[in-house]
Amino acid sequence: MSTVTSADDPLTEAIRRLYLTEYAQQWDAFLGDIRTVAGTSLAFNLQVLRQFAAPDSPLARLARASVHETTLTQSIAAANGSLLQKTTDQFSQKADKALGIRAEERVERELVDGHFAALREMVTGSADTSAADAPATAQAGKTGLDGVTSLLNDYYTTLTVADNAIANNSMPPASDAAAKLKMAANTTPAPFREVLLGLSVQGSREVNLGIGQLLSRQMQAVVSDTCRMTVEGNYPFAPDSPRDVSVDDFTRVFAQGGVIDDFFTKNLAPFVDTSAKPWRYRTLPGATEPVQGPDLEPFRHARQIRDVFFGDQGKQLFWKTDIRVPELDPTVTTLAIDIDGQSMLYQHGPVAPFAVSWPGPRGGVHAEMTASPRIRPETSTVAADGPWALMRLLRKGQIVQTATPGRTRVEFDFDGRKAVLDITGAGSVANPLTSDVLTAFRCPNSMSMFSLPDSGPPPGLPSATPVSAAADGGRIPR
């Protein structure tokens, strides 16, 4: 009579394969669900990171326990014994193979041990099952787990330095620690991948939030109040206001090197992609996500104002335009235009451009236009005074947008007599007469941000105690 072993029993082998397959799936699901806890304060999250950076961290203990539970077989050579014992084991192995009773081990290696070989190699330095219960045999610094611990230590140091810098209103030094940790995470098996990704993104987000808050405070102190005193309620930002913003104040805020431009160049420019529309914060080299600082739209808008009113040099107010008279009532013999000392006397004839700039030779104080013969002095002359006299003069007419880019038509009525001016601006810059480049401008203000108060861990978690991951024991029964 022949003896039927489990290896020869198809039903037994099928049941065993089904069990081992589900066993591996359960461990996959468990390890894939591991995440790092996140608190509501930077202090708590740094405490969590400190626990992860320890040599005997919760993550390391979890990984070692997982390797133990997912290594179901051992190499014959793994037994610690004499040469005689090893020889005896080798003989026993050959005998077992001859009897056909090692098929179970082959199935375990195929469905479980091999499936978790990457985790085993990460923890022990070897994918061989003989190393599963002897991680200490790996040389220090040679395992993937040692490398992760080193990266976490560097990352913890970086975040601590950044936290101290921000607390002292200083910009933290640039670092690629988060990017290195994220890169390493993408090459590791569960549970390392999601835990390390969570730590890298969470820490980077907290530092970026701190940088954003610091930039917002600096902007509030340097830019916001000065800008508001210059802009709010003053012409030309408020088109119906009788109160003009002075040229000096306008220049101090909007010129190249002025209050807004200087703050942006020195503080925000390194973090901003100005080639994007709209402007956006960019991810710096070595970071995992962009800084979220003050709203960038006021700074982009201020750049438009600078381009319109400060020309190529950008430091002195200089608005240049060409004026033509394409249409004039036949009863008007001459149309006299005086723009701050720049004069033109138009009599019906060829339409030639009249180049004017503001401020003019007189420093920007007066602009007027007179239709002759004069019927009544108060209606035959249109005039304006002040630092924005040219713009006020043109706005006294009816402004009409034309189909030609950069050209604006302004119609005036002199005692029922019509005079039409064509105003041509420079290139692609916004036209202050027809666009909202001035009226829609709003001064930079503090951003709306989510803050991380030092309120401790999430509900249900202890404060200032080591964070534990999975339990070391609790082996899933086979």
C-alpha positions as CSV (number, residue, x, y, z in Angstrom):
1,M,0.0,0.0,0.0
2,S,1.4,3.4,-0.9
3,T,1.3,6.4,1.4
4,V,-0.5,9.5,0.0
5,T,1.2,12.7,1.3
6,S,-0.4,16.2,1.4
7,A,1.7,17.0,-1.7
8,D,-0.1,14.3,-3.6
9,D,-3.6,15.4,-2.4
10,P,-4.9,18.0,-4.9
11,L,-7.7,19.1,-2.5
12,T,-5.3,19.7,0.4
13,E,-2.9,21.6,-1.9
14,A,-5.7,23.7,-3.3
15,I,-6.9,24.6,0.1
16,R,-3.4,25.5,1.3
17,R,-2.8,27.7,-1.8
18,L,-6.1,29.5,-1.3
19,Y,-5.3,30.1,2.4
20,L,-1.7,31.4,1.6
21,T,-3.0,33.6,-1.2
22,E,-5.6,35.2,1.2
23,Y,-2.9,35.4,3.9
24,A,-0.7,37.5,1.6
25,Q,-3.6,39.6,0.5
26,Q,-4.5,40.4,4.2
27,W,-1.0,41.5,4.9
28,D,-0.9,43.5,1.7
29,A,-4.1,45.3,2.8
30,F,-2.8,45.8,6.3
31,L,0.6,47.2,5.3
32,G,-0.9,49.4,2.6
33,D,-3.3,51.0,5.1
34,I,-0.5,52.2,7.4
35,R,-0.4,56.1,7.6
36,T,1.4,58.5,9.8
37,V,-0.8,60.5,12.3
38,A,-1.0,64.2,11.7
39,G,-1.8,66.7,14.5
40,T,-3.0,70.2,14.5
41,S,0.2,71.8,15.5
42,L,3.7,71.9,14.1
43,A,5.1,71.1,17.5
44,F,3.1,67.8,17.7
45,N,4.0,66.8,14.2
46,L,7.7,67.4,14.9
47,Q,7.3,65.2,17.9
48,V,5.9,62.4,15.7
49,L,8.7,62.8,13.2
50,R,11.2,62.6,16.1
51,Q,9.7,59.2,17.1
52,F,10.0,58.0,13.5
53,A,13.7,59.1,13.3
54,A,14.7,56.9,16.2
55,P,16.6,53.7,15.5
56,D,13.9,51.6,17.3
57,S,11.1,53.7,15.9
58,P,7.5,52.4,15.6
59,L,8.0,52.1,11.9
60,A,11.1,50.0,12.3
61,R,9.4,47.7,14.9
62,L,6.4,47.3,12.6
63,A,8.5,46.5,9.7
64,R,10.5,43.9,11.6
65,A,7.4,42.3,12.9
66,S,5.9,42.2,9.5
67,V,9.0,40.5,8.0
68,H,8.7,37.9,10.7
69,E,5.0,37.3,10.0
70,T,5.5,37.1,6.2
71,T,8.5,34.7,6.2
72,L,7.0,31.3,6.5
73,T,10.0,29.2,5.6
74,Q,13.7,29.2,6.5
75,S,16.7,28.1,4.5
76,I,18.3,24.9,5.8
77,A,21.6,26.8,6.1
78,A,20.0,29.3,8.5
79,A,20.1,27.0,11.5
80,N,22.9,27.8,13.9
81,G,24.9,24.6,14.6
82,S,27.9,22.6,14.0
83,L,29.2,21.3,10.8
84,L,27.8,18.0,11.8
85,Q,24.3,19.5,12.4
86,K,24.4,21.3,9.0
87,T,25.5,18.0,7.3
88,T,22.6,16.2,9.0
89,D,20.2,18.9,8.0
90,Q,21.3,18.7,4.3
91,F,20.8,14.9,4.4
92,S,17.4,15.4,5.9
93,Q,16.6,17.9,3.2
94,K,17.5,15.4,0.5
95,A,15.5,12.8,2.2
96,D,12.4,15.0,2.5
97,K,12.7,16.0,-1.1
98,A,12.9,12.3,-2.1
99,L,9.7,11.6,0.0
100,G,7.9,14.5,-1.5
101,I,7.0,16.3,1.8
102,R,8.6,19.7,1.0
103,A,6.0,20.8,-1.5
104,E,4.3,22.8,1.3
105,E,7.4,24.9,1.8
106,R,7.7,25.5,-1.9
107,V,4.1,26.9,-2.0
108,E,4.9,29.1,1.0
109,R,7.9,30.5,-0.7
110,E,6.0,31.1,-3.9
111,L,2.9,32.7,-2.5
112,V,4.1,34.5,0.7
113,D,7.9,34.6,1.2
114,G,8.6,35.7,-2.4
115,H,5.8,38.2,-2.4
116,F,7.3,40.1,0.6
117,A,10.9,39.7,-0.5
118,A,11.3,43.5,-1.0
119,L,10.2,44.2,2.5
120,R,12.5,41.5,3.9
121,E,15.4,43.0,1.9
122,M,14.6,46.5,3.1
123,V,14.6,45.4,6.8
124,T,17.4,42.8,6.9
125,G,19.6,43.7,3.9
126,S,18.7,40.4,2.2
127,A,15.7,38.9,0.4
128,D,16.8,35.5,1.7
129,T,14.4,34.0,4.2
130,S,17.3,33.0,6.4
131,A,17.7,36.6,7.4
132,A,14.1,37.1,8.6
133,D,14.7,36.4,12.2
134,A,18.3,37.7,12.3
135,P,18.3,41.3,11.2
136,A,21.2,42.1,13.5
137,T,23.5,40.1,11.3
138,A,23.2,42.9,8.7
139,Q,26.0,45.4,8.8
140,A,25.1,48.7,10.3
141,G,24.2,51.3,7.7
142,K,23.8,48.7,5.0
143,T,20.1,48.0,5.1
144,G,17.4,50.1,3.5
145,L,15.9,50.6,7.0
146,D,19.1,52.2,8.1
147,G,19.1,54.5,5.1
148,V,15.5,55.5,5.9
149,T,16.4,56.2,9.5
150,S,19.2,58.4,8.4
151,L,17.0,60.4,6.0
152,L,14.4,60.9,8.7
153,N,17.1,62.2,11.0
154,D,18.2,64.7,8.4
155,Y,14.6,65.7,7.7
156,Y,13.8,66.2,11.4
157,T,16.9,68.4,11.8
158,T,15.8,70.4,8.7
159,L,12.3,71.0,10.0
160,T,13.5,71.9,13.4
161,V,15.9,74.5,12.0
162,A,13.1,75.9,9.7
163,D,10.7,76.0,12.6
164,N,13.2,78.0,14.8
165,A,13.9,80.4,11.9
166,I,10.2,81.1,11.2
167,A,9.6,81.6,14.9
168,N,12.3,84.3,14.8
169,N,10.8,86.0,11.7
170,S,13.6,84.7,9.5
171,M,13.5,82.8,6.2
172,P,14.5,79.2,6.7
173,P,17.5,78.0,4.7
174,A,16.8,76.0,1.5
175,S,16.9,72.3,1.9
176,D,16.3,69.2,-0.3
177,A,15.6,66.9,2.7
178,A,11.9,66.6,1.9
179,A,12.6,65.9,-1.8
180,K,15.1,63.2,-0.8
181,L,12.7,61.6,1.6
182,K,9.9,61.6,-1.1
183,M,12.2,60.1,-3.7
184,A,13.3,57.4,-1.3
185,A,9.6,56.7,-0.4
186,N,8.8,56.0,-4.0
187,T,11.3,53.2,-4.1
188,T,10.3,51.4,-0.9
189,P,7.6,48.8,-0.2
190,A,4.7,49.1,2.1
191,P,4.4,50.2,4.8
192,F,7.4,52.6,4.2
193,R,6.0,54.2,1.0
194,E,2.9,55.8,2.4
195,V,4.4,56.7,5.7
196,L,7.4,58.4,4.3
197,L,5.4,60.2,1.6
198,G,3.0,61.4,4.3
199,L,5.9,62.7,6.4
200,S,7.6,64.4,3.5
201,V,4.5,66.2,2.2
202,Q,3.2,67.1,5.7
203,G,6.5,68.6,6.8
204,S,7.0,70.5,3.6
205,R,3.4,71.9,3.8
206,E,4.0,73.1,7.4
207,V,7.2,74.8,6.5
208,N,5.6,76.4,3.4
209,L,2.7,77.6,5.5
210,G,5.2,79.2,8.0
211,I,7.0,80.8,5.1
212,G,3.7,82.1,3.7
213,Q,2.7,83.6,7.0
214,L,6.1,85.2,7.4
215,L,5.9,86.7,3.9
216,S,2.3,87.9,4.7
217,R,3.4,89.6,7.9
218,Q,6.4,91.3,6.1
219,M,4.2,92.5,3.3
220,Q,1.6,93.9,5.8
221,A,4.4,95.9,7.5
222,V,6.1,97.1,4.4
223,V,3.6,97.4,1.6
224,S,-0.1,97.4,2.7
225,D,-0.4,100.6,4.7
226,T,1.7,102.7,2.3
227,C,-0.2,101.4,-0.7
228,R,-3.6,102.0,0.8
229,M,-2.8,105.6,1.8
230,T,-1.7,106.2,-1.8
231,V,-4.5,104.5,-3.6
232,E,-7.8,104.4,-1.7
233,G,-10.1,107.3,-2.5
234,N,-7.6,109.0,-4.8
235,Y,-7.8,109.8,-8.5
236,P,-7.1,108.1,-10.9
237,F,-7.9,104.9,-8.8
238,A,-11.2,106.4,-7.8
239,P,-12.4,108.1,-11.1
240,D,-15.0,110.3,-9.4
241,S,-12.7,111.5,-6.6
242,P,-11.7,115.2,-6.6
243,R,-8.6,114.3,-4.7
244,D,-5.5,113.4,-6.7
245,V,-2.7,111.1,-5.7
246,S,0.5,113.0,-6.1
247,V,3.1,112.0,-8.7
248,D,5.7,111.5,-5.9
249,D,3.4,109.1,-4.0
250,F,2.4,107.3,-7.2
251,T,6.1,106.9,-8.1
252,R,7.1,105.8,-4.7
253,V,4.6,102.9,-4.7
254,F,4.5,101.8,-8.4
255,A,7.8,102.6,-10.0
256,Q,10.6,100.1,-10.6
257,G,12.3,99.8,-7.2
258,G,9.2,101.3,-5.5
259,V,7.5,99.9,-2.5
260,I,5.6,97.1,-4.3
261,D,8.2,96.2,-6.8
262,D,11.0,96.2,-4.2
263,F,9.1,93.9,-1.9
264,F,8.2,91.5,-4.7
265,T,11.7,91.4,-6.1
266,K,13.4,90.8,-2.7
267,N,10.9,88.6,-1.0
268,L,8.4,86.9,-3.4
269,A,10.2,86.6,-6.8
270,P,12.2,83.5,-5.8
271,F,8.9,81.6,-5.1
272,V,6.8,82.9,-8.1
273,D,6.5,81.8,-11.7
274,T,5.7,85.1,-13.5
275,S,5.6,83.4,-16.9
276,A,2.3,81.7,-15.9
277,K,-1.1,83.4,-16.4
278,P,-2.1,84.1,-13.7
279,W,1.1,84.3,-11.7
280,R,1.5,81.3,-9.3
281,Y,3.8,80.1,-6.7
282,R,6.2,77.4,-7.9
283,T,7.8,74.4,-6.3
284,L,11.4,75.2,-5.5
285,P,14.2,72.7,-6.1
286,G,14.3,70.3,-3.2
287,A,10.7,71.1,-2.0
288,T,7.7,68.9,-2.5
289,E,5.0,71.6,-3.0
290,P,4.9,75.3,-3.6
291,V,4.8,78.0,-0.9
292,Q,1.4,79.6,-0.4
293,G,2.1,83.3,0.4
294,P,0.2,86.5,-0.2
295,D,-2.2,86.9,-3.1
296,L,-0.1,87.5,-6.2
297,E,-2.8,89.3,-8.3
298,P,-2.1,92.8,-6.8
299,F,1.6,92.4,-7.6
300,R,0.9,91.4,-11.2
301,H,-1.5,94.3,-11.5
302,A,1.1,96.7,-10.1
303,R,3.5,95.4,-12.8
304,Q,0.9,96.4,-15.4
305,I,0.6,99.9,-14.0
306,R,4.4,100.2,-14.0
307,D,4.5,99.2,-17.6
308,V,1.9,101.7,-18.6
309,F,3.1,104.8,-16.7
310,F,6.9,104.3,-16.2
311,G,8.2,103.4,-19.6
312,D,11.4,101.4,-20.3
313,Q,13.4,102.9,-17.4
314,G,10.6,102.3,-14.9
315,K,11.7,104.8,-12.4
316,Q,10.0,108.1,-13.5
317,L,6.4,108.7,-14.4
318,F,6.2,109.0,-18.2
319,W,2.9,108.4,-20.0
320,K,3.4,108.8,-23.8
321,T,0.6,108.9,-26.4
322,D,-0.2,110.2,-29.9
323,I,-3.2,112.5,-30.5
324,R,-4.9,112.8,-33.9
325,V,-8.0,114.8,-34.9
326,P,-9.8,112.7,-37.5
327,E,-13.0,114.6,-37.3
328,L,-13.9,118.3,-36.6
329,D,-17.1,120.2,-37.1
330,P,-16.9,122.4,-40.2
331,T,-18.0,125.4,-38.1
332,V,-14.9,125.1,-36.0
333,T,-12.0,126.8,-37.7
334,T,-9.2,125.9,-35.3
335,L,-8.8,123.5,-32.4
336,A,-6.1,124.5,-30.0
337,I,-4.7,121.8,-27.8
338,D,-2.2,122.6,-24.9
339,I,-1.0,119.6,-22.9
340,D,1.2,121.0,-20.1
341,G,3.1,123.3,-22.5
342,Q,3.0,120.9,-25.5
343,S,0.8,122.7,-28.1
344,M,-0.9,121.9,-31.3
345,L,-3.2,124.2,-33.4
346,Y,-5.3,122.0,-35.7
347,Q,-7.0,123.6,-38.8
348,H,-8.9,121.4,-41.2
349,G,-6.2,119.6,-43.1
350,P,-4.1,116.4,-43.1
351,V,-4.5,114.2,-40.0
352,A,-1.0,114.1,-38.5
353,P,-0.1,112.7,-35.1
354,F,0.6,115.0,-32.2
355,A,3.0,113.3,-29.8
356,V,2.6,114.2,-26.1
357,S,4.0,113.0,-22.9
358,W,2.8,113.4,-19.3
359,P,4.1,115.1,-17.3
360,G,5.0,117.8,-19.9
361,P,7.6,120.6,-19.8
362,R,5.7,122.4,-17.1
363,G,5.9,119.4,-14.7
364,G,2.3,118.2,-15.2
365,V,-0.1,120.9,-14.0
366,H,-2.5,121.8,-16.7
367,A,-4.2,120.6,-19.9
368,E,-6.8,122.3,-22.1
369,M,-8.5,122.3,-25.5
370,T,-10.3,125.3,-27.1
371,A,-12.6,125.3,-30.2
372,S,-12.6,128.6,-32.2
373,P,-14.5,130.7,-32.9
374,R,-15.5,130.6,-29.2
375,I,-19.2,130.9,-28.6
376,R,-19.2,130.9,-24.8
377,P,-15.9,130.8,-22.9
378,E,-17.2,128.2,-20.4
379,T,-18.4,125.8,-23.1
380,S,-15.9,126.4,-25.9
381,T,-12.9,125.4,-23.7
382,V,-12.3,122.2,-21.8
383,A,-9.6,122.3,-19.2
384,A,-8.2,120.3,-16.2
385,D,-5.6,121.0,-13.6
386,G,-3.4,118.9,-11.3
387,P,-1.0,116.0,-11.6
388,W,-3.5,114.0,-13.7
389,A,-4.8,116.8,-15.8
390,L,-4.4,115.0,-19.1
391,M,-6.4,112.0,-18.0
392,R,-9.0,114.2,-16.4
393,L,-9.3,116.3,-19.6
394,L,-9.8,113.2,-21.8
395,R,-12.4,111.8,-19.5
396,K,-14.5,114.9,-19.9
397,G,-15.2,113.7,-23.4
398,Q,-17.2,110.5,-24.4
399,I,-14.7,107.7,-24.6
400,V,-15.3,105.1,-27.4
401,Q,-13.3,101.9,-27.7
402,T,-12.3,101.3,-31.4
403,A,-11.6,98.0,-33.2
404,T,-8.0,99.0,-33.5
405,P,-5.9,97.6,-30.6
406,G,-4.3,100.4,-28.6
407,R,-6.5,103.2,-30.1
408,T,-9.2,105.0,-28.2
409,R,-11.6,107.6,-29.6
410,V,-12.8,110.5,-27.5
411,E,-15.6,112.7,-28.7
412,F,-16.1,116.3,-27.4
413,D,-19.0,118.7,-27.7
414,F,-18.3,122.4,-28.0
415,D,-21.7,124.1,-28.0
416,G,-23.1,121.5,-30.3
417,R,-20.0,121.3,-32.4
418,K,-18.2,117.9,-32.5
419,A,-14.5,117.4,-32.2
420,V,-13.1,113.8,-32.3
421,L,-9.6,112.8,-31.0
422,D,-7.9,109.5,-31.6
423,I,-5.6,108.5,-28.7
424,T,-3.0,105.9,-29.5
425,G,-1.1,104.2,-26.8
426,A,2.2,102.4,-26.8
427,G,2.2,98.8,-28.0
428,S,0.6,96.1,-26.0
429,V,0.4,98.0,-22.6
430,A,-3.0,98.5,-21.1
431,N,-4.9,101.7,-22.1
432,P,-5.7,103.6,-18.8
433,L,-8.7,105.3,-20.5
434,T,-10.6,102.2,-21.5
435,S,-9.1,99.4,-19.3
436,D,-9.5,98.8,-15.5
437,V,-5.7,98.9,-15.0
438,L,-6.2,101.6,-12.4
439,T,-9.7,101.4,-11.2
440,A,-9.6,97.7,-10.5
441,F,-6.3,97.8,-8.6
442,R,-6.4,96.7,-5.0
443,C,-3.5,96.9,-2.6
444,P,-1.8,93.7,-1.5
445,N,-3.3,92.4,1.7
446,S,-2.8,89.5,4.1
447,M,-3.7,86.2,2.6
448,S,-6.4,84.0,4.0
449,M,-4.6,81.1,5.3
450,F,-5.1,78.0,7.4
451,S,-3.0,78.3,10.6
452,L,-1.7,75.5,12.8
453,P,-2.1,76.7,16.4
454,D,-0.2,74.8,19.0
455,S,-3.3,72.9,20.1
456,G,-1.7,69.5,20.4
457,P,-2.6,66.2,18.8
458,P,-5.9,65.1,17.3
459,P,-8.7,64.1,19.7
460,G,-8.1,60.7,21.2
461,L,-4.4,60.8,21.0
462,P,-2.0,61.5,23.8
463,S,0.3,64.5,23.7
464,A,4.0,64.2,24.0
465,T,4.2,60.4,24.1
466,P,5.8,58.2,21.5
467,V,3.5,57.3,18.6
468,S,3.2,53.6,18.2
469,A,2.4,51.9,14.9
470,A,1.3,48.3,14.6
471,A,1.8,46.0,17.5
472,D,5.0,43.9,17.5
473,G,3.2,40.6,18.1
474,G,-0.2,39.3,17.1
475,R,0.9,36.9,14.4
476,I,-1.9,36.1,12.0
477,P,-2.5,32.3,12.4
478,R,-1.7,30.2,9.4
